[in-house]
Amino acid sequence: MAVNIHPGKVVHSMDHLVLDLATAGKTTAYFTIYSLAFMLGVGPGRVALLRVSTPDGVTDRCFGETIGLAARMQHRLRTIRSEGGAVPQVGLDTSPQRATIHRSNASQGEHWMVQSDDHFISASWSDPAPAFWLSAPAPALHPTRDYVTSMVSYQRAELTVDGSILGGVPYAHDWWQQKLGRPFSSCHAALAETAIEAE
């Protein structure tokens, strides 16, 4: 039996993890990892974005394995936002920092660490729901791109920044639940996420 080959140009392929915590309906922390196998105009490598919200204000950080990689990723994400893609405005307008971004072994879930000259972040995702495969032809997630990926929703997550465990818990993500038609956590992973220009 012959396989199907998508005629469009591959735009990116990556693992994309989101850790979004809230307390009393308000977001307290947002952390995301882009582990890029390939992205047009950006290249392979890893980038992490962080937002911490406190009564004193909002702090954003952008980390990359190189400054150039992080800056290119910021530009790419701003472009995706301008095209109508669902990209939050987190870490896109702050100066990027070079960091090591490391995935460690976790028996049930994901554990990532980010180490820069000035900051250390430890992020863990646990208690996963069964993974499922998603196919989202344009314009479901992007006006002109088809997406395919394996999705995992996590019921537990923890984020530590510079030795402090941040408050908040995962919550039911309304936007994703409307798209998927099923319960879905604010802390989740899109594994082997691939975007392709629709034909």
C-alpha positions in Angstrom: 0.0 0.0 0.0 1.4 3.4 -1.0 2.0 6.1 1.6 0.7 9.7 1.3 3.3 12.5 0.8 2.1 16.0 1.7 2.9 18.3 -1.3 3.5 21.4 0.9 6.7 22.8 2.2 7.7 21.7 5.7 8.0 24.8 7.9 9.0 23.3 11.2 9.3 20.0 13.1 9.8 20.1 16.9 8.8 19.1 20.4 6.9 21.9 22.0 6.1 21.8 25.7 3.9 24.3 27.6 3.6 24.7 31.4 0.9 27.2 32.2 0.0 27.6 35.9 -2.8 29.7 37.5 -4.3 30.5 40.9 -7.8 31.8 41.5 -8.3 32.2 37.7 -5.2 34.2 37.2 -2.0 33.0 35.4 1.0 33.0 37.7 3.6 31.5 35.4 4.0 30.5 31.8 7.0 28.5 30.6 7.5 26.9 27.2 10.2 24.9 25.5 10.8 24.7 21.8 13.1 21.8 21.0 13.6 22.3 17.3 14.7 19.6 14.9 14.1 22.0 12.0 12.5 25.5 11.5 12.8 27.6 8.4 14.8 30.7 9.1 15.6 29.6 12.6 17.5 26.3 12.5 17.8 23.4 14.9 18.3 24.0 18.6 16.4 24.7 21.8 14.7 27.9 23.0 12.8 28.5 26.3 10.4 31.4 27.1 9.3 32.3 30.6 6.8 34.7 32.2 6.3 35.1 35.9 3.3 37.2 37.1 3.3 38.6 40.7 1.4 41.4 42.4 4.5 43.6 41.6 4.3 43.0 37.9 5.2 40.7 35.0 8.7 39.5 34.2 9.6 37.9 30.9 12.7 35.9 29.9 14.0 34.4 26.7 16.7 31.7 26.7 18.4 30.0 23.8 21.4 27.7 23.2 22.8 30.7 21.3 21.8 34.4 21.4 21.3 34.3 17.6 19.0 31.2 17.8 16.8 32.8 20.5 16.6 36.1 18.6 15.6 34.3 15.4 12.9 32.4 17.3 11.5 35.6 18.8 11.3 37.0 15.3 9.6 33.9 13.9 7.1 33.8 16.8 6.2 37.4 16.3 5.6 36.7 12.6 3.4 33.7 13.4 1.3 36.0 15.7 1.0 38.5 12.9 -0.2 35.8 10.6 -3.0 34.8 13.0 -1.3 31.9 14.7 -2.0 31.2 18.4 1.3 32.3 19.9 1.2 34.1 23.3 3.2 37.3 23.7 5.6 35.8 26.2 9.3 36.5 26.1 9.2 38.0 22.6 10.2 41.6 23.6 13.1 40.9 26.0 16.8 40.5 25.3 17.6 36.8 24.8 20.1 35.1 27.1 22.4 32.2 26.3 21.6 29.1 28.3 22.0 25.3 28.4 18.6 23.7 27.9 18.6 20.1 29.0 16.0 17.3 29.0 16.5 14.9 31.9 15.1 11.4 32.4 11.6 11.2 33.9 9.8 7.9 34.4 6.3 9.5 34.0 6.3 12.8 32.1 8.9 15.4 31.3 11.6 17.2 33.2 13.6 20.1 31.6 16.3 22.4 33.1 17.5 25.8 31.9 20.8 27.2 33.1 22.0 30.7 32.2 24.6 32.9 33.8 22.0 34.5 36.0 19.1 32.0 36.2 18.2 28.4 36.8 14.8 26.9 35.9 13.5 23.4 36.6 10.2 22.4 35.0 8.4 19.1 35.4 5.2 17.7 33.8 3.6 14.6 35.4 0.5 12.5 35.6 -0.1 12.3 31.8 -3.3 11.4 30.1 -3.0 8.9 27.2 -1.3 10.5 24.2 -3.4 11.1 21.0 -2.5 12.0 17.4 -3.8 15.3 16.0 -4.2 16.4 12.4 -5.3 20.0 12.0 -5.6 21.2 8.4 -5.5 24.9 7.8 -7.1 27.1 9.1 -7.7 25.1 12.3 -4.5 26.3 14.0 -3.0 28.6 11.4 -4.5 30.3 8.4 -2.3 28.7 5.8 -0.6 25.7 7.5 -1.5 22.1 8.2 -0.4 20.7 11.6 0.2 17.1 12.7 1.5 16.1 16.1 1.1 13.8 19.1 -0.5 15.5 22.0 -0.1 14.8 25.7 -2.1 16.5 28.5 -0.6 16.6 32.0 -2.6 17.0 35.2 0.4 17.9 37.4 3.3 20.3 36.8 5.9 22.2 38.9 8.1 25.2 38.0 11.1 26.3 40.1 12.8 29.5 39.2 16.1 30.5 40.9 15.3 28.2 43.8 11.7 29.3 44.3 8.8 27.0 43.6 6.1 29.1 41.8 2.5 28.9 42.9 -0.3 27.8 40.8 -1.7 24.6 39.3 -2.6 23.3 35.8 -6.1 24.3 34.7 -8.6 23.3 32.0 -7.5 25.2 28.9 -10.6 26.6 27.2 -9.1 27.4 23.9 -7.6 23.9 23.4 -10.8 22.3 24.7 -12.9 24.1 22.1 -10.5 23.0 19.4 -10.2 19.4 20.5 -13.7 18.8 21.9 -12.3 17.1 25.0 -10.8 18.0 28.3 -7.2 19.3 28.0 -4.7 20.7 30.5 -2.9 24.0 30.3 0.2 22.0 30.9 0.8 19.9 27.8 3.2 18.7 25.1 3.0 18.6 21.3 5.6 15.9 20.3 7.0 15.8 16.8 4.8 18.9 16.0 5.1 19.5 12.2 3.8 22.5 10.3 3.4 22.2 6.5 2.3 24.9 4.1 -1.2 23.9 2.9 -1.6 23.3 -0.8 
